[in-house]
């Protein structure tokens, strides 16, 4: 297979030959017409925090392998070729059902196995306080429990690669040390911890701040506080939700400026209601509402967010506008950086790299990414390869 496009990092027209799952060659190309008509070509995106889609949550006690497959498939249309299904705070039984269904789906379909290099457990070992807890159900919040995690890890087929917990959760540091020793990456999130507890968690091996600036009190001490402590610790990477709702541009610029584009990760944190129309939805013990502007909030007010209805592509285009970064920097924060953090292959426009690629048009600041095609492991999973 041959595809042609403009490199996302320098705009150079190239011809890419794919053999099997890999890039066999990539060479300069010489367009006969207007090069601006050629789509950009870039590595596919890798979102490490997607909670579901189209009304299906990965943490549902009713999740099935069929539902997992149906929920993953639409993400190719957004340029996402890898993601971490994220299971949020719930009962042990619900989490076990979710991980079992994901494991079955991965074993059933080869493309699912490639799309899901690992899972993300966000909670239930988080803060019980209003604000830091976010929309996670209070009745299922509990102390860090290594034995419970081991059971979930076994059920998942050892697919849990990322865990988000609160630094102040009872037993957090011991849990972090054991998780890191087992090869699992630990993130701090949904926390109301003291500066000392943040430092202790990082000393124990925590490496990431999950959606820094969100999952926090509405009002906190100006300094010191848990946001400053995470922002100022150079050992921590930071993931940010750049959907335009979770963070203002000034915060996006501050986090990227401090952590650098090399240690900042873009995530959409898409809720299970992503892809659903505006309206009020019954989500177990609470009602949430999708507003006309795309925000998902706890029903009855318009301030407390309950995840995002937007996908990673929107977050990439917003990051350029909000954070003042280039196209290549934004794409790498949504693809290469998550892979580096978790220790998976970085998809690159190089010979030998896995052919996870997205072709898209981008008209500049304020525009969306308009996808032409998405390839995963050399197979066209969305759209068509244009003839150029």
C-alpha positions as CSV (number, residue, x, y, z in Angstrom):
1,X,0.0,0.0,0.0
2,X,1.2,3.5,-0.8
3,X,-0.1,6.7,0.7
4,X,0.9,10.3,0.0
5,X,0.6,13.3,2.2
6,X,2.4,16.2,3.9
7,X,4.4,15.3,7.0
8,X,2.7,16.8,10.1
9,X,6.1,17.9,11.5
10,X,7.5,19.9,8.6
11,X,5.0,19.9,5.8
12,X,7.2,17.9,3.4
13,X,5.4,15.9,0.8
14,X,6.2,12.3,1.2
15,X,5.3,8.9,-0.2
16,X,4.9,6.1,2.4
17,X,5.0,2.5,1.4
18,X,3.4,0.0,3.9
19,X,4.0,-3.7,3.9
20,X,2.0,-5.7,6.4
21,X,1.8,-3.8,9.7
22,X,4.9,-1.7,9.2
23,X,6.2,1.3,7.2
24,X,8.6,-0.2,4.5
25,X,9.8,3.1,3.2
26,X,9.2,6.8,3.4
27,X,10.6,9.1,0.7
28,X,10.2,12.6,-0.6
29,X,7.4,13.1,-3.1
30,X,6.9,15.6,-5.9
31,X,3.3,16.8,-6.3
32,X,2.2,17.7,-9.9
33,X,-0.5,19.9,-8.5
34,X,-1.0,22.2,-5.5
35,X,0.6,20.6,-2.5
36,X,-1.9,22.3,-0.2
37,X,-4.5,19.9,-1.5
38,X,-2.6,17.0,0.0
39,X,-3.6,15.9,3.5
40,X,-1.3,15.9,6.4
41,X,0.0,12.5,7.5
42,X,0.8,11.9,11.2
43,X,1.1,9.1,13.7
44,X,-2.2,7.9,15.1
45,X,-3.2,9.3,18.5
46,X,-3.0,7.3,21.7
47,X,-5.4,8.5,24.4
48,X,-4.7,7.0,27.8
49,X,-8.0,8.1,29.4
50,X,-11.2,7.2,27.5
51,X,-14.1,6.1,29.7
52,X,-16.5,4.8,27.0
53,X,-18.6,6.1,24.1
54,X,-22.2,6.2,22.8
55,X,-23.8,5.5,26.2
56,X,-21.5,2.6,27.1
57,X,-19.1,2.9,30.1
58,X,-16.1,0.6,30.4
59,X,-16.7,0.4,34.1
60,X,-20.3,-0.9,33.7
61,X,-21.3,-4.1,35.5
62,X,-23.2,-5.0,32.3
63,X,-20.3,-4.6,29.9
64,X,-19.8,-7.3,27.4
65,X,-17.1,-8.1,24.9
66,X,-19.5,-7.2,22.0
67,X,-20.1,-3.8,23.6
68,X,-16.4,-3.2,24.0
69,X,-15.8,-3.8,20.3
70,X,-18.7,-1.6,19.4
71,X,-17.4,1.1,21.7
72,X,-13.9,1.0,20.4
73,X,-14.6,1.0,16.6
74,X,-15.9,4.7,16.3
75,X,-12.6,6.0,17.7
76,X,-10.8,5.4,14.4
77,X,-12.9,8.2,12.9
78,X,-11.2,10.6,15.3
79,X,-7.7,9.5,14.4
80,X,-7.3,7.4,17.5
81,X,-5.4,4.1,16.9
82,X,-4.6,3.2,20.5
83,X,-6.3,4.0,23.8
84,X,-6.5,2.9,27.4
85,X,-10.1,1.9,28.3
86,X,-10.5,3.7,31.6
87,X,-12.6,2.2,34.4
88,X,-13.6,4.7,37.0
89,X,-14.6,4.3,40.7
90,X,-17.2,1.6,41.1
91,X,-17.9,-1.6,43.1
92,X,-15.4,-4.4,42.8
93,X,-18.0,-6.5,40.9
94,X,-18.5,-3.8,38.3
95,X,-14.8,-3.2,37.8
96,X,-14.2,-7.0,37.5
97,X,-17.0,-7.3,34.9
98,X,-15.5,-4.4,32.9
99,X,-12.0,-5.8,32.9
100,X,-13.2,-9.3,32.0
101,X,-15.2,-8.0,29.1
102,X,-12.2,-6.0,27.8
103,X,-9.9,-9.0,28.1
104,X,-12.3,-11.2,26.2
105,X,-12.7,-8.6,23.4
106,X,-8.9,-8.3,23.1
107,X,-8.5,-12.1,22.9
108,X,-11.3,-12.3,20.3
109,X,-10.3,-9.6,17.8
110,X,-6.7,-9.0,16.8
111,X,-7.4,-5.3,16.0
112,X,-8.8,-4.8,19.5
113,X,-5.6,-6.3,21.0
114,X,-3.6,-3.8,19.0
115,X,-5.8,-0.8,19.8
116,X,-5.8,-1.6,23.6
117,X,-2.2,-1.9,24.8
118,X,-3.4,-1.5,28.3
119,X,-6.1,-0.3,30.6
120,X,-6.4,2.6,33.1
121,X,-7.9,2.2,36.5
122,X,-9.0,5.7,37.7
123,X,-10.1,5.2,41.3
124,X,-11.6,3.8,43.5
125,X,-8.6,4.8,45.7
126,X,-9.3,8.5,45.5
127,X,-10.4,11.4,47.7
128,X,-13.8,11.2,49.5
129,X,-14.1,15.0,49.5
130,X,-16.5,16.9,47.3
131,X,-14.5,18.6,44.6
132,X,-11.4,16.4,44.4
133,X,-13.7,13.3,44.0
134,X,-15.3,14.9,41.0
135,X,-18.3,12.9,39.7
136,X,-17.0,9.6,41.1
137,X,-19.6,8.0,43.3
138,X,-18.8,8.4,47.0
139,X,-20.3,5.1,48.0
140,X,-17.5,3.2,46.1
141,X,-14.5,5.3,47.2
142,X,-12.2,3.2,49.4
143,X,-8.6,3.0,50.6
144,X,-5.8,1.7,48.4
145,X,-6.0,-2.0,48.5
146,X,-3.2,-4.0,46.9
147,X,-5.0,-7.3,47.2
148,X,-8.0,-6.0,45.5
149,X,-5.8,-4.6,42.7
150,X,-4.1,-7.9,42.2
151,X,-7.5,-9.6,41.8
152,X,-8.5,-7.0,39.2
153,X,-5.2,-7.3,37.4
154,X,-5.6,-11.1,37.1
155,X,-9.2,-10.7,35.8
156,X,-8.0,-8.2,33.3
157,X,-5.4,-10.6,31.9
158,X,-2.6,-8.3,33.3
159,X,-3.8,-5.5,31.1
160,X,-3.9,-2.7,33.8
161,X,-1.0,-0.5,32.9
162,X,-2.0,2.8,34.6
163,X,-3.6,3.5,38.0
164,X,-4.8,6.9,39.2
165,X,-5.1,7.3,42.9
166,X,-5.2,10.1,45.6
167,X,-1.8,10.7,47.3
168,X,-3.6,10.9,50.7
169,X,-5.5,7.6,50.2
170,X,-4.8,5.2,53.1
171,X,-2.0,2.9,52.1
172,X,-1.2,5.0,49.0
173,X,2.6,5.0,49.2
174,X,2.8,1.2,49.9
175,X,0.5,0.6,47.0
176,X,2.5,2.8,44.7
177,X,5.8,1.1,45.5
178,X,4.2,-2.3,44.8
179,X,2.5,-1.2,41.6
180,X,5.7,0.4,40.2
181,X,7.7,-2.8,41.1
182,X,5.2,-4.8,39.1
183,X,5.6,-2.5,36.0
184,X,2.4,-0.5,36.5
185,X,2.6,3.3,36.0
186,X,0.9,5.3,38.9
187,X,-0.6,8.7,38.6
188,X,-1.9,11.2,41.2
189,X,-5.4,12.4,40.6
190,X,-8.7,13.2,42.3
191,X,-6.6,14.3,45.3
192,X,-6.9,16.8,48.0
193,X,-3.5,15.9,49.5
194,X,-1.1,18.0,51.5
195,X,2.2,19.0,49.9
196,X,4.0,16.5,52.0
197,X,1.7,13.7,50.8
198,X,2.2,14.7,47.2
199,X,6.0,14.5,47.7
200,X,5.7,11.2,49.4
201,X,3.7,9.7,46.6
202,X,6.3,10.9,44.0
203,X,9.1,9.6,46.2
204,X,7.3,6.2,46.1
205,X,7.3,6.2,42.3
206,X,4.2,8.1,41.0
207,X,5.0,9.6,37.6
208,X,2.0,11.4,36.3
209,X,-0.6,13.9,37.3
210,X,-4.0,12.9,35.9
211,X,-5.9,15.8,34.3
212,X,-3.9,18.3,36.3
213,X,-6.1,21.3,37.3
214,X,-9.3,19.2,37.4
215,X,-10.7,16.9,40.1
216,X,-9.9,19.6,42.6
217,X,-11.7,21.8,45.2
218,X,-13.4,24.9,43.8
219,X,-11.5,27.0,46.3
220,X,-8.0,26.2,47.7
221,X,-5.3,27.9,49.6
222,X,-3.3,30.0,47.2
223,X,0.0,28.3,48.2
224,X,1.1,25.8,49.0
225,X,-1.5,23.5,47.5
226,X,-1.7,20.2,45.7
227,X,-1.8,21.8,42.2
228,X,1.3,23.8,42.7
229,X,3.1,20.9,44.3
230,X,2.4,18.7,41.3
231,X,3.2,21.4,38.8
232,X,6.5,22.2,40.5
233,X,7.7,18.6,40.8
234,X,9.9,18.0,37.8
235,X,9.6,14.2,38.2
236,X,5.9,14.3,37.4
237,X,4.4,14.4,33.9
238,X,1.0,16.0,33.5
239,X,-2.0,15.0,31.4
240,X,-4.5,17.8,30.6
241,X,-8.0,17.9,29.1
242,X,-7.9,20.6,26.4
243,X,-11.6,20.3,25.3
244,X,-12.1,24.0,25.9
245,X,-14.3,23.3,29.0
246,X,-12.1,21.8,31.6
247,X,-9.2,24.3,31.6
248,X,-8.8,27.9,30.5
249,X,-6.1,28.8,28.0
250,X,-3.9,30.5,30.7
251,X,-3.7,27.2,32.7
252,X,-3.0,25.2,29.6
253,X,-0.1,27.5,28.7
254,X,1.2,27.4,32.2
255,X,1.2,23.6,32.5
256,X,2.8,23.1,29.0
257,X,5.3,25.9,29.7
258,X,6.3,24.2,33.0
259,X,6.2,20.6,32.1
260,X,7.3,21.1,28.4
261,X,5.7,19.6,25.4
262,X,7.8,16.5,26.0
263,X,6.2,15.7,29.4
264,X,2.7,16.9,28.8
265,X,0.0,14.5,27.6
266,X,-3.3,15.5,25.9
267,X,-6.3,13.4,26.9
268,X,-10.0,13.9,26.1
269,X,-11.2,12.1,29.2
270,X,-14.2,11.2,27.1
271,X,-17.2,10.0,29.2
272,X,-19.3,7.0,28.3
273,X,-21.8,9.6,27.0
274,X,-19.4,10.9,24.4
275,X,-21.2,10.8,21.1
276,X,-24.6,11.1,22.6
277,X,-27.0,14.1,21.9
278,X,-27.7,16.8,24.4
279,X,-30.1,15.9,27.2
280,X,-30.4,14.5,30.7
281,X,-29.1,11.0,31.4
282,X,-29.6,8.7,34.4
283,X,-26.1,7.5,35.4
284,X,-26.9,5.2,38.3
285,X,-26.9,7.2,41.5
286,X,-26.8,10.6,39.7
287,X,-28.2,12.4,36.7
288,X,-25.9,14.1,34.3
289,X,-26.7,16.5,31.4
290,X,-25.1,17.0,28.1
291,X,-25.4,20.7,27.4
292,X,-25.8,22.3,23.9
293,X,-22.1,23.4,23.9
294,X,-20.9,19.8,24.5
295,X,-20.2,20.1,28.2
296,X,-21.2,17.1,30.4
297,X,-22.3,18.3,33.8
298,X,-24.0,17.0,36.9
299,X,-27.6,17.8,36.1
300,X,-29.2,20.9,37.7
301,X,-26.2,23.2,37.4
302,X,-23.6,24.2,34.8
303,X,-20.3,24.2,36.7
304,X,-19.5,20.7,37.9
305,X,-18.2,18.7,35.0
306,X,-18.7,15.0,34.7
307,X,-16.2,14.1,31.9
308,X,-16.0,15.2,28.3
309,X,-18.3,14.6,25.4
310,X,-15.5,15.5,22.9
311,X,-12.7,13.3,21.5
312,X,-8.9,13.6,21.3
313,X,-8.9,15.3,17.8
314,X,-10.8,18.3,19.2
315,X,-8.4,18.4,22.2
316,X,-5.4,18.5,19.7
317,X,-6.9,21.4,17.7
318,X,-7.8,23.3,20.9
319,X,-4.3,22.7,22.4
320,X,-2.8,24.6,19.4
321,X,-5.1,27.5,20.0
322,X,-5.1,27.5,23.8
323,X,-1.5,26.5,24.4
324,X,0.3,28.2,21.6
325,X,1.9,25.0,20.4
326,X,2.5,23.7,16.8
327,X,0.6,21.0,15.0
328,X,3.5,18.6,15.5
329,X,3.8,19.3,19.2
330,X,0.1,18.9,19.8
331,X,0.0,15.6,17.8
332,X,3.0,14.3,19.7
333,X,1.4,15.2,23.1
334,X,-1.6,13.1,22.1
335,X,0.4,10.2,20.6
336,X,4.1,9.7,21.2
337,X,4.1,11.1,24.8
338,X,1.5,8.6,26.2
339,X,3.4,5.8,24.5
340,X,6.7,6.9,26.1
341,X,5.2,7.2,29.5
342,X,3.7,3.7,29.5
343,X,6.6,2.1,27.7
344,X,4.9,1.2,24.4
345,X,6.2,1.7,20.9
346,X,6.3,5.3,19.7
347,X,4.6,5.5,16.3
348,X,6.8,7.7,14.1
349,X,7.1,8.5,10.4
350,X,10.1,6.3,10.1
351,X,10.9,3.1,8.2
352,X,10.1,0.1,10.4
353,X,7.5,1.9,12.6
354,X,4.1,0.3,13.0
355,X,1.8,1.8,10.4
356,X,-0.7,3.6,12.7
357,X,-1.3,6.7,10.7
358,X,-4.0,9.4,10.3
359,X,-4.5,11.5,7.2
360,X,-6.3,14.8,7.7
361,X,-6.8,18.3,6.5
362,X,-6.1,21.2,8.9
363,X,-6.8,24.8,7.8
364,X,-5.1,26.6,10.6
365,X,-5.8,28.2,14.0
366,X,-9.5,27.8,15.1
367,X,-10.1,24.9,12.6
368,X,-10.8,21.3,13.3
369,X,-8.9,18.3,12.1
370,X,-10.9,16.9,9.1
371,X,-10.0,13.2,8.7
372,X,-9.5,11.5,5.4
373,X,-8.4,8.1,6.6
374,X,-7.0,6.3,9.6
375,X,-4.8,3.2,9.4
376,X,-4.0,0.9,12.3
377,X,-1.3,-1.7,12.0
378,X,-1.3,-1.1,8.2
379,X,-5.1,-1.7,7.8
380,X,-7.5,1.1,6.8
381,X,-9.9,1.4,9.6
382,X,-11.7,4.6,8.6
383,X,-12.1,6.5,5.4
384,X,-10.2,5.9,2.2
385,X,-6.7,6.5,1.0
386,X,-6.8,9.3,-1.5
387,X,-5.4,8.9,-5.0
388,X,-2.8,11.7,-5.5
